Amino acid sequence: MGIFLSLCVALSFCVKLALAFHKPGHIPPSGTCREATCPCSKEDEEKIKGLIGRLRALKEVSDMIRKEYSAAVKARDDAWRNFAHPFSGSGARYVNSVLGMLSISSGAGSYWAGWANAGIGMGQSIHQGSIEWDTWVNTGTQVVGDDAFLNKGIEELIKDAARKAGDVYVDQASLEMAVQSYGKHMRIPDTPITVGQAQTAIKVVSAANNVYGCIKATDDAVNDLSNYYEQKREAKQLKKQLDQIDDQIEAILKELEELRKKCGSSNDAGGGSASTFSTDKQGTKNLSDSSTQALTSDEGGPDEAVLQKLFSFRSKLDTVEARFRERLFVPLSPFMIESVRKGLSPPLLFAISQQAFVDLKIWSKEIEETALAGQEIQKQLNL
């Protein structure tokens, strides 16, 4: 009986211990809370500190990238303005230069070809003072351009070459040698030849001027567009990084909020409040869409493939410019200066200019084809 009573007392004591052990909120010796809700542990407090540290680091990186992003967006928008401004933009200058080439090719080509054909038909049966000769010279003056040079150095070069060719023609009585002398002393510049703006579109020097202008306008447009695309890619990449960091910050803030429900709000004193580390996604979106408002948006602008078409167009312009400089400038140069044109004997003037006739007709077709290609690109620039 005594043994039984002692056993009952022992069991009763164990039950009380067990009840005490599982009392709500009691932490078992193992450190594991077995209840649905548990108080803040030392590990939770350490985790909160770690999360706040991560937030500070992420916010610092986010602020730095956001500044870079703002700068990239501004650079992108500036590049687009430089290209797309309706009055001063390089795109507008490109369009105007292409229209200028079209206006030249529409009427000048047939006029140039007519003068060239008339010259070929004249052959060598020419003499000064004849009606046919005077008409041909006057037409040539209108076709080529009179006193067109702004570059005095080249003007003197033409005059000097004409004097030497005239001397050879008198001394050697040979048109062939005189023509060779003129070409020899007319050194072709490596750079585009500077000529004054002709008054009418039918003049060769006016067409050459327009080609040079179109080359410059195309280069400017390509540079501005290339810069726009580069800054646009940079802004997109930075925005992607910002979005990723913002997502990480929001995830940590959510985890921090759950821990603080358990541990109380005293930890906010450490600078880890949601307001301190809040993201600025709306502000980033506004930057994204700011691109000069009426001009474009982050997704605006022409397709980047248009750059390759502009490069191809630029190559065509090089071909047009090279034909004028290498094949047309020298033989047509006597018509560009009145004193030279009048100082050369008719056979020598004809023989020099005759070298340009075939290329002059080809050149007019090249200008027309190139201008039409430029107009097709213009439609894809979204201007």
Solvent accessible surface area in square Angstrom, and as a share of the most:
residue,aa,sasa,rsa
1,M,191,0.85
2,G,50,0.48
3,I,151,0.77
4,F,129,0.54
5,L,110,0.55
6,S,72,0.46
7,L,101,0.50
8,C,53,0.32
9,V,95,0.55
10,A,51,0.40
11,L,103,0.51
12,S,56,0.36
13,F,119,0.50
14,C,73,0.44
15,V,87,0.50
16,K,134,0.57
17,L,98,0.49
18,A,51,0.40
19,L,124,0.62
20,A,58,0.45
21,F,66,0.27
22,H,98,0.44
23,K,132,0.56
24,P,112,0.70
25,G,43,0.41
26,H,84,0.38
27,I,78,0.39
28,P,9,0.06
29,P,121,0.76
30,S,86,0.56
31,G,55,0.53
32,T,79,0.46
33,C,31,0.19
34,R,159,0.58
35,E,76,0.34
36,A,111,0.86
37,T,118,0.68
38,C,39,0.23
39,P,69,0.43
40,C,38,0.23
41,S,44,0.29
42,K,137,0.58
43,E,125,0.56
44,D,22,0.11
45,E,66,0.30
46,E,88,0.40
47,K,100,0.42
48,I,0,0.00
49,K,123,0.52
50,G,39,0.38
51,L,8,0.04
52,I,10,0.05
53,G,35,0.34
54,R,128,0.47
55,L,0,0.00
56,R,122,0.45
57,A,56,0.43
58,L,27,0.13
59,K,54,0.23
60,E,130,0.58
61,V,61,0.35
62,S,3,0.02
63,D,59,0.31
64,M,107,0.48
65,I,14,0.07
66,R,40,0.15
67,K,155,0.65
68,E,81,0.36
69,Y,2,0.01
70,S,42,0.27
71,A,63,0.49
72,A,6,0.05
73,V,3,0.02
74,K,132,0.56
75,A,33,0.25
76,R,0,0.00
77,D,9,0.05
78,D,48,0.25
79,A,1,0.01
80,W,6,0.02
81,R,102,0.37
82,N,82,0.42
83,F,0,0.00
84,A,11,0.08
85,H,67,0.30
86,P,87,0.55
87,F,173,0.72
88,S,73,0.47
89,G,1,0.01
90,S,0,0.00
91,G,0,0.00
92,A,18,0.14
93,R,102,0.37
94,Y,0,0.00
95,V,21,0.12
96,N,98,0.50
97,S,16,0.11
98,V,0,0.00
99,L,82,0.41
100,G,18,0.17
101,M,1,0.00
102,L,30,0.15
103,S,65,0.42
104,I,5,0.03
105,S,14,0.09
106,S,97,0.62
107,G,36,0.35
108,A,1,0.01
109,G,12,0.12
110,S,87,0.56
111,Y,73,0.28
112,W,1,0.00
113,A,23,0.18
114,G,38,0.36
115,W,5,0.02
116,A,0,0.00
117,N,80,0.41
118,A,50,0.39
119,G,0,0.00
120,I,83,0.42
121,G,67,0.64
122,M,12,0.05
123,G,26,0.25
124,Q,106,0.47
125,S,92,0.59
126,I,19,0.09
127,H,120,0.54
128,Q,131,0.58
129,G,55,0.53
130,S,23,0.15
131,I,149,0.75
132,E,100,0.45
133,W,13,0.05
134,D,63,0.33
135,T,78,0.45
136,W,8,0.03
137,V,21,0.12
138,N,92,0.47
139,T,31,0.18
140,G,0,0.00
141,T,24,0.14
142,Q,91,0.41
143,V,0,0.00
144,V,0,0.00
145,G,0,0.00
146,D,54,0.28
147,D,87,0.45
148,A,11,0.09
149,F,15,0.06
150,L,124,0.62
151,N,54,0.28
152,K,137,0.58
153,G,52,0.50
154,I,16,0.08
155,E,28,0.12
156,E,95,0.42
157,L,29,0.15
158,I,0,0.00
159,K,51,0.22
160,D,43,0.22
161,A,0,0.00
162,A,9,0.07
163,R,141,0.51
164,K,78,0.33
165,A,0,0.00
166,G,20,0.20
167,D,84,0.44
168,V,36,0.21
169,Y,55,0.21
170,V,120,0.69
171,D,108,0.56
172,Q,99,0.44
173,A,86,0.67
174,S,28,0.18
175,L,50,0.25
176,E,120,0.54
177,M,93,0.41
178,A,0,0.00
179,V,23,0.13
180,Q,111,0.49
181,S,11,0.07
182,Y,1,0.00
183,G,35,0.34
184,K,155,0.66
185,H,51,0.23
186,M,3,0.01
187,R,166,0.61
188,I,67,0.34
189,P,33,0.21
190,D,130,0.67
191,T,91,0.53
192,P,69,0.43
193,I,1,0.00
194,T,70,0.41
195,V,6,0.03
196,G,8,0.07
197,Q,136,0.60
198,A,14,0.11
199,Q,173,0.77
200,T,65,0.38
201,A,45,0.35
202,I,55,0.28
203,K,37,0.16
204,V,0,0.00
205,V,0,0.00
206,S,7,0.05
207,A,1,0.01
208,A,1,0.01
209,N,28,0.14
210,N,37,0.19
211,V,2,0.01
212,Y,32,0.12
213,G,36,0.34
214,C,0,0.00
215,I,20,0.10
216,K,123,0.52
217,A,6,0.05
218,T,0,0.00
219,D,47,0.24
220,D,30,0.15
221,A,0,0.00
222,V,15,0.09
223,N,96,0.49
224,D,28,0.14
225,L,0,0.00
226,S,39,0.25
227,N,59,0.30
228,Y,0,0.00
229,Y,8,0.03
230,E,98,0.44
231,Q,38,0.17
232,K,28,0.12
233,R,128,0.47
234,E,82,0.37
235,A,1,0.01
236,K,84,0.36
237,Q,95,0.42
238,L,10,0.05
239,K,51,0.22
240,K,116,0.49
241,Q,60,0.27
242,L,0,0.00
243,D,46,0.24
244,Q,94,0.42
245,I,15,0.08
246,D,1,0.00
247,D,75,0.39
248,Q,81,0.36
249,I,1,0.01
250,E,77,0.34
251,A,62,0.48
252,I,6,0.03
253,L,27,0.14
254,K,143,0.61
255,E,63,0.28
256,L,2,0.01
257,E,98,0.44
258,E,96,0.43
259,L,18,0.09
260,R,31,0.11
261,K,144,0.61
262,K,90,0.38
263,C,22,0.13
264,G,36,0.35
265,S,83,0.53
266,S,89,0.58
267,N,34,0.18
268,D,59,0.31
269,A,100,0.77
270,G,36,0.35
271,G,30,0.29
272,G,0,0.00
273,S,31,0.20
274,A,63,0.49
275,S,92,0.59
276,T,69,0.40
277,F,6,0.02
278,S,60,0.39
279,T,35,0.20
280,D,70,0.36
281,K,82,0.35
282,Q,114,0.51
283,G,23,0.22
284,T,2,0.01
285,K,108,0.46
286,N,88,0.45
287,L,51,0.26
288,S,7,0.04
289,D,70,0.36
290,S,40,0.26
291,S,0,0.00
292,T,18,0.11
293,Q,159,0.71
294,A,102,0.79
295,L,58,0.29
296,T,14,0.08
297,S,46,0.30
298,D,16,0.08
299,E,122,0.55
300,G,17,0.17
301,G,23,0.22
302,P,4,0.03
303,D,104,0.54
304,E,76,0.34
305,A,60,0.47
306,V,3,0.02
307,L,19,0.09
308,Q,124,0.55
309,K,87,0.37
310,L,0,0.00
311,F,96,0.40
312,S,58,0.37
313,F,2,0.01
314,R,56,0.20
315,S,64,0.41
316,K,89,0.38
317,L,0,0.00
318,D,65,0.34
319,T,71,0.42
320,V,1,0.01
321,E,12,0.06
322,A,26,0.20
323,R,52,0.19
324,F,1,0.00
325,R,36,0.13
326,E,95,0.42
327,R,139,0.51
328,L,0,0.00
329,F,0,0.00
330,V,17,0.09
331,P,8,0.05
332,L,0,0.00
333,S,0,0.00
334,P,0,0.00
335,F,0,0.00
336,M,0,0.00
337,I,5,0.03
338,E,66,0.30
339,S,70,0.45
340,V,8,0.05
341,R,21,0.08
342,K,141,0.60
343,G,65,0.62
344,L,13,0.07
345,S,41,0.27
346,P,11,0.07
347,P,36,0.23
348,L,2,0.01
349,L,2,0.01
350,F,0,0.00
351,A,14,0.11
352,I,0,0.00
353,S,0,0.00
354,Q,66,0.30
355,Q,98,0.44
356,A,0,0.00
357,F,2,0.01
358,V,96,0.55
359,D,7,0.03
360,L,0,0.00
361,K,60,0.26
362,I,69,0.35
363,W,1,0.00
364,S,10,0.07
365,K,132,0.56
366,E,29,0.13
367,I,1,0.01
368,E,79,0.35
369,E,114,0.51
370,T,6,0.03
371,A,0,0.00
372,L,86,0.43
373,A,28,0.22
374,G,0,0.00
375,Q,56,0.25
376,E,92,0.41
377,I,11,0.05
378,Q,45,0.20
379,K,138,0.58
380,Q,70,0.31
381,L,0,0.00
382,N,101,0.52
383,L,99,0.49
